[in-house]
């Protein structure tokens, strides 16, 4: 079995430490993927990214990680490498992802560039998106695997790889954007701050084979008794000081969503895994403070909540109350008198009276605003009004996302009609929740983009004449894999659809 796995990894272009994978089965093993891209075909080549990946691989092996090292990955190889990484991870593991190479930020999202990324100029941002790896997707995949700890390190804050003399560059930046909205259990480090560039060397006489960040970070990881926060802080200070010697500004940043301290090289010398006193927030990672939601003080008041769903005639809004109610009324904030919702032909066993209608209808062109809701409780007292925010776009995306998640088996369908056709009408119907659809034909890796029609918020479910709803496949096609990236940046699990389940009608 191990020999077979070795051949699989070799076919993917991975230099993997197979001895690291021969671990006893337990809930919390350490698994790492390090990627280094030097040999770019259409944008400037790099000199040290592969060396950086190898150094990090060696460092992580010393820390007990089973390490996969991938070098000079094109888009297809990068996708297959991530799939192999997925398969090596189990719930409860510690996962470490390191990337050295070109990275690019577009509209606040970070993309890791494979070696075959095409050259792009102004207005060709979609070309870069389609050919690259979305960093948020890696976080999402690790979350889907239910890892205990996710550590992501990006030494990719280099110059804009698309800048060329005589042309206008694609809109974006070579520096990466902050990843401030990370889920719990994720720790990420960037080799430079937002809009900063990372140094490969300090001078022409600097013979170190690694970048300034990687040489420092790898050394600090091996220091016994340092937790991840301490490693990041020391790396940040040392790299900043080295960059200052050549009058360059490079201040690595980190984003910490860990619940507990994480020690990769042993606990503190006194055996206590306690975090030192936190420094002032502005010195922590050069980030603005994050607001933390607080529980309302008025815990005795049960405010209603609402769900929104879009249909051809407009919006249905359904209120939900924790308390028994004798009547419900509502209005748009500051717009006229409260209106009763009426009653439905059902008795509420708690009040032994007819149940108030918990739903209202809004027109399809209803604007964003606040719905004020009040209700009469079982004692006959009026409660409220309570404000409920109505955001049509956010509500539509949330509603369609929920439908797509619940109907995943219907994303694709096949039909035999003058050849083999695959229909994606279901995805088109709920396209407003989708940022990108990727499919793979006879491969488990979705490696090509399936273009969706644009979303019309005024009539989101409309399917008009001329909209592409299907594509023709080779008759021998066996299956198609599908992966959705939703509008909020989250990514679905990869679903497979076999052509054997086809209709002849």
C-alpha positions as CSV (number, residue, x, y, z in Angstrom):
1,X,0.0,0.0,0.0
2,X,2.8,2.4,0.9
3,X,4.5,1.7,-2.5
4,X,1.3,2.4,-4.3
5,X,0.9,5.7,-2.4
6,X,4.5,6.6,-3.3
7,X,3.8,6.1,-7.0
8,X,0.8,8.3,-6.7
9,X,2.7,11.1,-5.1
10,X,5.5,10.8,-7.6
11,X,3.0,11.1,-10.5
12,X,1.9,14.3,-9.0
13,X,5.4,15.7,-8.9
14,X,5.7,15.6,-5.1
15,X,8.9,14.9,-3.2
16,X,7.1,13.5,-0.2
17,X,8.6,12.1,3.0
18,X,6.8,8.8,3.0
19,X,8.4,7.7,6.2
20,X,6.5,10.6,7.8
21,X,3.2,9.1,6.6
22,X,4.0,5.7,8.3
23,X,2.6,7.0,11.6
24,X,0.5,5.0,14.0
25,X,-3.2,5.7,13.6
26,X,-4.3,8.4,16.1
27,X,-6.5,11.4,16.1
28,X,-3.9,14.1,16.0
29,X,-1.0,13.7,13.6
30,X,1.0,16.5,11.9
31,X,0.7,16.8,8.1
32,X,2.3,19.5,5.9
33,X,2.3,20.6,2.3
34,X,5.0,23.0,1.1
35,X,5.0,24.5,-2.4
36,X,7.7,26.4,-4.1
37,X,7.3,27.9,-7.6
38,X,10.3,29.4,-9.4
39,X,9.9,28.4,-13.1
40,X,7.2,30.7,-14.3
41,X,6.5,30.6,-18.0
42,X,4.8,33.9,-18.7
43,X,5.7,36.1,-15.8
44,X,9.1,36.8,-14.2
45,X,10.9,33.7,-12.8
46,X,11.9,33.6,-9.2
47,X,15.2,32.4,-7.7
48,X,14.6,31.2,-4.2
49,X,11.0,29.9,-3.9
50,X,11.9,26.3,-4.4
51,X,14.8,26.5,-2.0
52,X,12.4,28.1,0.5
53,X,10.0,25.2,0.2
54,X,12.8,22.7,0.6
55,X,14.1,24.4,3.7
56,X,10.6,24.6,5.2
57,X,10.1,20.9,4.4
58,X,13.2,20.0,6.2
59,X,12.3,22.2,9.2
60,X,8.8,20.7,9.5
61,X,10.2,17.1,9.3
62,X,12.3,17.9,12.4
63,X,9.1,19.0,14.1
64,X,7.4,15.7,13.5
65,X,5.4,16.6,10.4
66,X,4.7,14.2,7.5
67,X,5.8,16.5,4.7
68,X,4.8,16.7,1.0
69,X,7.1,19.0,-1.0
70,X,5.8,20.2,-4.4
71,X,7.9,22.2,-6.8
72,X,7.1,24.3,-9.9
73,X,3.4,23.4,-10.0
74,X,1.3,24.4,-13.0
75,X,-2.5,24.8,-12.4
76,X,-3.3,21.1,-13.0
77,X,-0.5,19.9,-10.8
78,X,-1.3,22.4,-8.0
79,X,-4.9,21.2,-7.9
80,X,-3.9,17.6,-7.8
81,X,-1.3,18.3,-5.1
82,X,-4.0,20.0,-3.0
83,X,-6.3,16.9,-3.5
84,X,-3.5,14.6,-2.3
85,X,-3.0,16.9,0.7
86,X,-6.8,16.6,1.4
87,X,-6.5,12.8,1.4
88,X,-3.6,12.8,3.8
89,X,-5.5,14.8,6.4
90,X,-7.9,13.4,9.0
91,X,-10.2,15.1,11.5
92,X,-8.3,16.3,14.5
93,X,-4.9,16.7,12.7
94,X,-2.6,19.7,12.7
95,X,-2.2,20.8,9.0
96,X,0.6,23.1,7.9
97,X,0.5,24.8,4.4
98,X,3.5,26.8,3.2
99,X,3.7,28.6,-0.2
100,X,6.6,30.4,-1.8
101,X,6.1,31.9,-5.2
102,X,4.2,34.7,-6.9
103,X,1.0,35.8,-5.2
104,X,-1.5,38.4,-6.3
105,X,-4.3,40.3,-4.7
106,X,-7.5,41.2,-6.7
107,X,-10.3,43.0,-5.0
108,X,-9.2,42.0,-1.5
109,X,-8.7,38.3,-2.3
110,X,-5.4,36.5,-2.5
111,X,-4.4,34.2,-5.4
112,X,-1.4,31.9,-5.5
113,X,0.0,31.8,-9.0
114,X,0.9,28.5,-10.7
115,X,3.8,28.4,-13.1
116,X,1.6,28.5,-16.2
117,X,-0.4,31.5,-15.2
118,X,-0.9,33.6,-18.3
119,X,0.5,37.1,-18.8
120,X,-2.4,39.6,-18.1
121,X,-2.9,43.2,-18.8
122,X,-5.5,45.8,-17.7
123,X,-9.0,44.4,-17.7
124,X,-7.9,40.7,-17.6
125,X,-8.4,40.1,-13.9
126,X,-10.7,37.2,-14.6
127,X,-7.9,35.5,-16.6
128,X,-5.7,35.6,-13.5
129,X,-8.5,34.4,-11.2
130,X,-9.4,31.4,-13.4
131,X,-5.8,30.3,-13.7
132,X,-4.8,30.7,-10.1
133,X,-5.5,29.2,-6.6
134,X,-7.7,31.2,-4.3
135,X,-6.0,31.2,-0.9
136,X,-9.3,31.3,0.9
137,X,-10.2,28.0,-0.8
138,X,-7.3,26.3,1.0
139,X,-8.6,27.5,4.4
140,X,-12.1,26.3,3.5
141,X,-10.8,22.8,2.4
142,X,-8.9,22.4,5.7
143,X,-12.1,23.4,7.6
144,X,-14.1,20.8,5.6
145,X,-11.6,18.2,6.8
146,X,-12.2,19.2,10.4
147,X,-8.6,19.7,11.3
148,X,-7.8,20.8,14.9
149,X,-5.2,23.4,13.9
150,X,-4.5,25.0,10.5
151,X,-1.3,26.9,10.0
152,X,-0.8,28.8,6.7
153,X,2.4,30.6,5.8
154,X,2.7,32.7,2.6
155,X,6.1,33.9,1.4
156,X,4.5,35.4,-1.7
157,X,4.5,39.1,-1.1
158,X,6.7,40.0,-4.1
159,X,6.4,42.6,-6.9
160,X,3.5,42.7,-9.3
161,X,4.4,39.9,-11.7
162,X,2.2,41.4,-14.4
163,X,3.9,44.7,-14.7
164,X,5.6,45.1,-18.1
165,X,7.1,48.2,-19.8
166,X,4.7,49.8,-22.2
167,X,1.6,48.2,-20.8
168,X,-0.9,48.9,-18.0
169,X,-0.9,46.2,-15.4
170,X,-3.9,44.1,-14.4
171,X,-5.7,45.8,-11.5
172,X,-4.4,44.3,-8.2
173,X,-1.2,44.1,-6.2
174,X,1.9,41.9,-5.8
175,X,1.5,42.3,-2.1
176,X,-1.2,40.2,-0.5
177,X,-4.3,41.5,1.3
178,X,-4.9,40.8,5.0
179,X,-6.9,37.7,5.9
180,X,-8.7,39.1,8.9
181,X,-11.9,36.9,8.6
182,X,-10.3,33.6,9.5
183,X,-12.3,30.8,11.2
184,X,-11.5,29.5,14.7
185,X,-8.4,27.3,14.8
186,X,-6.5,29.0,12.0
187,X,-3.2,30.8,12.2
188,X,-1.7,32.5,9.2
189,X,1.6,34.3,8.6
190,X,2.6,36.6,5.7
191,X,6.2,37.4,4.9
192,X,5.3,41.2,4.5
193,X,2.5,43.5,5.5
194,X,-0.2,44.7,3.1
195,X,1.2,46.4,0.0
196,X,4.8,45.7,1.1
197,X,7.2,43.5,-0.8
198,X,9.4,40.7,0.6
199,X,13.1,40.7,0.2
200,X,14.8,37.7,-1.4
201,X,18.2,39.0,-0.3
202,X,19.8,41.8,1.6
203,X,22.5,42.7,-0.9
204,X,24.3,41.3,-4.0
205,X,26.7,39.7,-1.5
206,X,24.0,37.9,0.3
207,X,24.7,34.2,-0.5
208,X,21.9,32.7,1.7
209,X,19.8,30.4,-0.5
210,X,16.6,31.4,1.2
211,X,14.5,34.6,1.3
212,X,15.0,36.9,4.3
213,X,11.6,35.8,5.7
214,X,12.0,32.0,5.3
215,X,15.5,31.8,6.7
216,X,14.3,33.6,9.8
217,X,11.0,31.9,10.2
218,X,12.4,28.4,9.8
219,X,15.0,29.0,12.4
220,X,12.5,30.4,14.9
221,X,10.2,27.5,14.4
222,X,12.9,25.2,15.9
223,X,13.3,27.2,19.0
224,X,12.0,25.1,21.9
225,X,9.4,26.6,24.2
226,X,8.1,29.2,21.7
227,X,4.4,29.1,20.8
228,X,3.2,30.2,17.3
229,X,2.5,33.7,18.4
230,X,6.0,34.1,19.9
231,X,7.5,32.6,16.7
232,X,5.6,35.1,14.6
233,X,6.5,38.0,16.8
234,X,10.2,37.2,16.9
235,X,10.2,36.6,13.1
236,X,8.5,39.9,12.6
237,X,11.0,41.9,14.7
238,X,14.1,40.2,13.2
239,X,12.9,40.5,9.6
240,X,11.9,44.1,10.1
241,X,15.4,44.9,11.6
242,X,17.2,43.2,8.7
243,X,15.1,45.1,6.1
244,X,15.8,48.4,7.9
245,X,19.6,47.8,7.3
246,X,19.0,48.2,3.5
247,X,16.3,51.0,4.0
248,X,13.5,48.7,3.0
249,X,10.2,48.3,4.9
250,X,9.2,44.6,5.4
251,X,7.1,43.8,8.5
252,X,5.7,40.3,8.5
253,X,2.1,40.1,9.8
254,X,0.2,37.2,11.4
255,X,-3.5,36.5,12.1
256,X,-4.3,34.5,15.1
257,X,-7.6,32.7,15.5
258,X,-6.2,29.9,17.8
259,X,-8.1,29.1,21.0
260,X,-5.1,27.6,22.8
261,X,-1.4,28.2,22.5
262,X,0.3,25.9,20.0
263,X,3.8,24.7,20.5
264,X,5.5,22.9,17.6
265,X,8.9,22.5,19.2
266,X,8.0,21.5,22.8
267,X,6.4,23.4,25.7
268,X,7.9,26.3,27.6
269,X,11.0,25.3,29.6
270,X,9.0,25.4,32.9
271,X,6.5,23.0,31.3
272,X,3.6,25.5,31.4
273,X,2.0,26.3,28.1
274,X,1.0,29.8,29.1
275,X,1.0,32.8,26.8
276,X,3.1,35.9,27.9
277,X,1.3,39.2,28.5
278,X,-0.1,40.5,25.2
279,X,1.6,43.5,23.7
280,X,-0.5,46.6,22.7
281,X,-2.9,45.7,19.9
282,X,-1.2,48.0,17.4
283,X,2.1,46.0,17.8
284,X,0.5,42.6,17.6
285,X,0.3,42.3,13.8
286,X,-0.2,45.8,12.4
287,X,-3.9,45.2,12.3
288,X,-6.9,47.2,13.4
289,X,-8.7,45.8,16.5
290,X,-11.4,43.3,15.8
291,X,-14.8,44.0,17.3
292,X,-16.2,41.1,19.3
293,X,-20.0,40.6,19.3
294,X,-21.5,41.0,22.8
295,X,-24.6,39.3,24.3
296,X,-27.4,41.8,24.7
297,X,-27.9,42.8,28.3
298,X,-31.7,42.4,28.0
299,X,-31.7,38.6,28.1
300,X,-35.3,38.4,29.3
301,X,-36.6,39.8,26.1
302,X,-37.1,37.3,23.4
303,X,-36.6,39.2,20.2
304,X,-38.0,37.6,17.0
305,X,-35.9,36.5,14.1
306,X,-36.8,36.2,10.5
307,X,-36.0,34.1,7.4
308,X,-36.3,35.5,3.8
309,X,-37.0,33.6,0.6
310,X,-37.3,35.0,-2.9
311,X,-39.9,33.8,-5.4
312,X,-41.3,35.1,-8.7
313,X,-43.7,37.4,-7.0
314,X,-41.3,39.0,-4.5
315,X,-40.2,38.1,-1.0
316,X,-41.7,35.9,1.7
317,X,-40.6,36.9,5.2
318,X,-41.3,34.4,8.1
319,X,-41.0,35.6,11.7
320,X,-40.1,33.2,14.5
321,X,-41.0,33.9,18.1
322,X,-39.8,32.1,21.3
323,X,-42.9,33.2,23.2
324,X,-46.5,32.3,22.5
325,X,-48.2,35.2,20.6
326,X,-51.7,36.4,20.4
327,X,-51.1,38.9,17.5
328,X,-48.3,40.2,15.2
329,X,-47.9,43.5,13.5
330,X,-45.2,45.1,11.4
331,X,-44.1,48.0,9.3
332,X,-41.0,49.2,7.4
333,X,-39.2,51.5,9.8
334,X,-40.5,55.1,9.8
335,X,-43.1,54.2,7.1
336,X,-46.7,54.5,8.2
337,X,-48.7,52.6,10.8
338,X,-48.2,49.0,12.0
339,X,-50.1,46.4,10.0
340,X,-51.6,43.2,11.5
341,X,-50.5,40.0,9.8
342,X,-53.9,38.3,10.5
343,X,-54.4,34.7,11.6
344,X,-54.1,31.2,10.1
345,X,-56.5,28.3,10.5
346,X,-54.4,26.5,13.1
347,X,-54.8,26.5,16.9
348,X,-51.8,27.2,19.1
349,X,-51.8,24.6,21.9
350,X,-50.0,27.0,24.2
351,X,-52.6,29.7,24.0
352,X,-55.6,27.5,22.8
353,X,-56.4,30.3,20.3
354,X,-55.9,30.8,16.6
355,X,-52.2,31.2,15.7
356,X,-51.2,34.6,14.3
357,X,-49.9,34.5,10.7
358,X,-46.0,34.6,11.1
359,X,-45.3,35.6,7.5
360,X,-45.6,38.7,5.4
361,X,-44.9,39.5,1.7
362,X,-42.7,42.1,0.2
363,X,-42.6,43.3,-3.4
364,X,-39.7,42.1,-5.7
365,X,-38.2,45.6,-5.8
366,X,-38.3,46.1,-2.0
367,X,-35.3,48.2,-1.0
368,X,-32.9,47.4,1.9
369,X,-34.2,48.7,5.2
370,X,-35.4,47.8,8.7
371,X,-38.6,45.9,9.4
372,X,-40.1,46.7,12.8
373,X,-42.0,43.8,14.4
374,X,-44.1,43.7,17.5
375,X,-46.3,41.1,19.1
376,X,-48.9,40.6,21.8
377,X,-47.7,38.0,24.4
378,X,-49.8,35.5,26.2
379,X,-50.6,38.0,28.9
380,X,-52.0,40.5,26.4
381,X,-49.0,42.9,26.7
382,X,-47.5,44.4,23.6
383,X,-43.8,43.6,23.1
384,X,-41.5,45.6,20.8
385,X,-41.1,46.9,18.3
386,X,-38.0,44.9,17.4
387,X,-35.8,45.9,14.4
388,X,-35.0,43.2,11.8
389,X,-32.6,44.2,9.1
390,X,-33.6,43.4,5.5
391,X,-30.8,43.3,2.9
392,X,-32.2,41.9,-0.3
393,X,-28.9,41.0,-1.9
394,X,-27.5,39.3,1.3
395,X,-30.9,37.5,1.8
396,X,-31.0,36.3,-1.8
397,X,-27.5,34.9,-1.6
398,X,-28.1,33.2,1.7
399,X,-31.4,31.7,0.5
400,X,-30.0,30.4,-2.8
401,X,-26.9,29.0,-1.0
402,X,-29.1,27.0,1.3
403,X,-31.0,25.6,-1.6
404,X,-27.9,24.7,-3.5
405,X,-26.5,22.9,-0.4
406,X,-29.8,21.0,0.1
407,X,-30.1,20.0,-3.6
408,X,-26.4,19.1,-4.4
409,X,-27.5,15.9,-6.2
410,X,-29.4,18.0,-8.8
411,X,-26.5,20.3,-9.8
412,X,-25.9,18.4,-13.0
413,X,-28.0,16.1,-15.2
414,X,-27.2,14.1,-18.3
415,X,-29.2,13.5,-21.4
416,X,-28.6,11.4,-24.6
417,X,-29.7,13.6,-27.5
418,X,-27.6,13.6,-30.7
419,X,-24.7,12.8,-28.4
420,X,-24.1,13.2,-24.7
421,X,-25.2,16.4,-23.1
422,X,-24.7,17.7,-19.5
423,X,-27.3,20.2,-18.3
424,X,-26.5,22.7,-15.5
425,X,-29.8,24.4,-15.4
426,X,-30.1,24.0,-11.7
427,X,-26.9,26.0,-11.1
428,X,-28.0,28.7,-13.5
429,X,-31.3,29.0,-11.5
430,X,-29.4,29.8,-8.3
431,X,-26.4,31.5,-9.9
432,X,-26.8,34.6,-7.7
433,X,-25.2,32.7,-4.8
434,X,-22.3,31.5,-6.9
435,X,-19.0,33.3,-7.6
436,X,-17.5,30.5,-9.7
437,X,-18.2,26.9,-10.9
438,X,-15.3,24.6,-11.6
439,X,-15.7,21.2,-13.3
440,X,-13.4,18.3,-14.1
441,X,-14.3,15.9,-16.9
442,X,-13.2,12.4,-16.1
443,X,-11.0,13.8,-13.3
444,X,-11.7,14.2,-9.6
445,X,-10.0,17.6,-9.7
446,X,-12.3,20.4,-11.1
447,X,-9.8,22.1,-13.4
448,X,-11.8,24.3,-15.7
449,X,-14.3,27.1,-15.2
450,X,-17.9,26.7,-16.2
451,X,-19.1,30.2,-17.1
452,X,-22.4,31.3,-15.4
453,X,-24.7,34.0,-16.7
454,X,-24.7,37.2,-14.7
455,X,-27.1,37.6,-11.8
456,X,-30.0,40.0,-12.3
457,X,-31.1,41.0,-8.8
458,X,-34.4,42.2,-10.1
459,X,-35.3,38.8,-11.4
460,X,-32.7,36.4,-10.0
461,X,-34.4,33.1,-11.2
462,X,-35.0,34.2,-14.7
463,X,-33.7,32.0,-17.5
464,X,-33.9,33.9,-20.8
465,X,-33.6,32.8,-24.4
466,X,-30.0,32.2,-25.4
467,X,-28.7,31.5,-21.9
468,X,-26.3,28.5,-22.0
469,X,-27.8,25.7,-20.1
470,X,-25.8,22.6,-21.3
471,X,-22.6,21.5,-22.9
472,X,-21.8,18.6,-25.2
473,X,-19.5,15.9,-23.9
474,X,-17.4,13.2,-25.6
475,X,-19.6,10.0,-25.8
476,X,-17.0,8.1,-23.7
477,X,-17.2,10.6,-20.8
478,X,-17.6,8.7,-17.5
479,X,-18.1,11.4,-14.9
480,X,-17.8,15.1,-14.0
481,X,-16.6,16.6,-10.8
482,X,-18.0,19.9,-9.6
483,X,-16.9,22.5,-7.1
484,X,-18.7,25.7,-6.3
485,X,-17.2,28.9,-4.9
486,X,-19.9,30.8,-3.2
487,X,-20.3,34.6,-3.2
488,X,-19.0,34.7,0.4
489,X,-15.8,33.0,-0.6
490,X,-16.6,29.6,0.9
491,X,-16.1,26.5,-1.2
492,X,-18.4,23.5,-1.5
493,X,-17.2,19.9,-1.2
494,X,-16.3,18.4,-4.6
495,X,-19.3,16.4,-6.0
496,X,-19.1,13.7,-8.7
497,X,-21.8,13.0,-11.2
498,X,-21.6,9.8,-13.3
499,X,-22.9,9.9,-16.9
500,X,-24.4,6.4,-16.4
501,X,-27.3,8.2,-14.8
502,X,-28.5,9.7,-18.0
503,X,-31.9,10.2,-19.7
504,X,-32.7,9.1,-23.2
505,X,-35.8,11.5,-23.4
